[in-house]
Amino acid sequence: MSETAASQRAQYPLAAYNFRVTVGEAVMSFTEVSGLAREYQTLTYKHGLSFWEGESISRFRYDKYVQLTLKKGVIAGLTEIYEWLDSADRLSLSISLCDEKGDAVVTWQIRKALIVKLEAPPLQASGNEAAIETLTLMVSGIAVEHH
């Protein structure tokens, strides 16, 4: 019995090596994305009615900034990255996990991303390193979208 492409897509795990990073209209190529996580910060405080409700109250669901690292990247328009680095604006970006055709299957939408470190590779005449060694971002507001 042969399987169709639709049944394979539904039953088999998606390979994690086929992904793309998009900032605005610019598509960026990296060999590794790490630190993609969503965390919440908690706030615990004492209040005036502690005799009634207990000594402290904890509040949850405050988005916490987490560190996202993109390694060994090639970007067509490097000027966009340097403008983003110099402006200190929080931009939105997306990381899409793609199928064998290049169509996005799962996308992580990141609302707030701020560059905190841009590391260039060692410059050697005999080397063939990537244009960006490491791009470190502080991100918040991550949502997952299934296509």
N, C-alpha and C positions, 0 to 999 in steps of 0.2 A: 504494500500500500504506500503510495507516494504522498508526501505531505505538501500542502500548498504553502505559499509564502505567508499567507495570513495566519495559518495554524502555527507555523514556525515562530512567527512574531509574537503570538499569544502565549506559546508554551516555553520557548527557550529564553534564557537570560540574555540581556543586551550587553554587548561587549563595551567595556569602559574606555577603550582606546580611541574611539571615534567620537570626538567632541569638537565644538567650536566655541570661541569666546567672541561676543559681539558687544561693542560699546557704541551706542548710537547706530550709525550706518557702517562703521568700520568693523570688519571681521579680522580677528587676530588669531594667529596660530601659535600654540604653546605645546610643549611635549608633556607637561604635567600641571595639574591643578590640584592643590591640596589645601585642607582646612575649610572645606565647604561644610559649614555647620550652622545650626540655628540654636542660639542660647538665649535664655531669659535671665534677667537680673531680678533678684528678690530684694525687697525692702522690708526690714523689720524695725518696728518702733514701739515705744511705750506710749500709752495714751492716758487721758485723765480718768477714764472709767475702768481702770485696771481691776478694781475690786469686783466689778460685775462681769467683765468679759475675759479676764485673764491679764497677765502682765504685759503681753506684747501682741501685736498684730503683724502678720506678714502679708505683704502685697506682692503679687506675681505679675508676669506678663509685661515687663519692661524690656524692650529689645536691648540686647547687649551687643556691642561691637565685637566681632571676632576677626582674627587675622586670616586672610586668604592669600595664598602664595601661588603665583604663576611662574613657571620655570621654562627656560630656554625657548624664548619666543621670537617670532618674526612678525613684524608689523609693516604693512605697505607704506603707510604714512606715519613715520615716527614723530613728525611735528605735533600730531594730535596728542600723543602721550606726554610730550614735554610741555605743551600748553596746559594740559590737565594737571600735571605736576606743579607748574608754576602758579596756577590759579587757586589752588586749594579748594575747589568746588567739589561737592559730593555729586557724582554722576551715577546714573543707573547703567547696569550692564546685565547681560544674560550669558549663561553657560548652558549650551544645549548638547545633550547626549543624542547621537544620531544613529540611524540604522545603516545598513549596507548601501543604500541609495543616497545617503547624505541628508535624509529628511529627519527633522527633529522629532524625537519620541518623548523625551523628558527635558524640560527647560527649567533651570533655576533662575528666577528673576530676582535681581538684587537692586533694591531701590536706592540705597545710599552706599557709595563706594568712594573711598578717599585713598590716594596713593601716599604711602608713608616711606617707601624705599624703592629705588630703582637702581639695580646693580648691573653694570656693564660687564661683558666677558673680558678676559685678558686679551689684549691686542697683540697678535703675533702674525707675521707675514706667512708662516707656514700653516696656520690654523684655519679651521672652517667653522668656528663657533657661531652660535646664534647671535642675533642683533641685541637681544636682551637676555641676560643671564637669569635674573630674578626680578620680578615685579611683586612687591608686597603691598597689599591693600588692607585697610580696616573697613569691614562691611557690616551692614545692618539692614533689616527689612527683607529677608529672604523668603520668597514664596516659590512653591513647586507647582509647575503646570504640566499636565500630561496631555499629549496630543493624540 
